[in-house]
Amino acid sequence: VHIGMYYEDTVKYADIVLPVCSKFEDTVEHSIVRSDYNHVNLQTKCIDPLFESKPDFDVMRLIAEEMGVGEYLPKTAEELVRYQIEHSEDLAEQGITLAELEKNHGSMKMADVDEPRRAYTDLKFETPTTRMEPYYEAWKPCEQAWPNWEENNEAYVGNPLAEKYPLQFTQTRTRFSNHSHFKAAKWVQQFAKPTLELNPVDMASRGIADGDLVEAFNDRGSFKCVARANNAVRPGSCRTWEAGWSKYIEEGNAQNVTNDHVNPRDEYLPTGAPIPYNDTLVEVKKA
């Protein structure tokens, strides 16, 4: 099952696709309440959901009902918001209610927060000693109790693989999108078409001109897109923008070549294993 706003790559692997609306749309005026440091804020809709899309809460509610567990969820998103506000002792004592938030255009300052939020001004941290700790006993089994330098897994000097794939491949951020969001916007695409940037020195040695269709490849896979010359790219490397969609590139996807190595210590990380996007070696040729 794929639940999302966009017809992105993962949709192609799904048996069921459920369209959700954006955070600017909803079926009720208020669907989410947040306590953002100094204030309590309601998310207020701007427009009604477009087409057949539904808010995330409605999707979860309908699935729960189909699975026979709908009784365990609030009937509406507004009911959930009201519960969250009314069952918070801090907010109740300050007179912050859903009705008052609505009167105040969805935002109210919490008590005793006249000063902007500044973390750790007392130099006390959320550690066993309350001090900033450079040593983590839990990471001792993976030899990272003290911060230790580790060589790259793939893109390092002296790796024999570099004879076959001499270019370090990196995926950088772009001001034209937030990760994969907004990739489908046509007015953005005119400025942010997927390209592979190389230093002119590396392009010349491979017979590649600016605007040529090229193929980047290694033992894991390949992709094709237009090459762009950029003196800011270090010789011996190439780069593209992160989170590109397959349908907006000439062939394949940048992730076809990405290093899939997982470090043994990743099991200690609260958000799971990071992918070493920039620790990747490729070769590039004219397609």
Helices and strands as residue ranges (DSSP letters): E 2-4, G 9-13, E 17-19, E 30-36, E 39-44, H 56-66, G 70-72, H 77-86, H 89-93, H 98-103, E 107-109, G 137-142, G 160-163, E 167-172, H 186-189, E 195-198, H 200-205, E 213-217, E 222-229, E 237-241, G 246-248, E 251-252, G 254-256, G 264-268, E 280-286
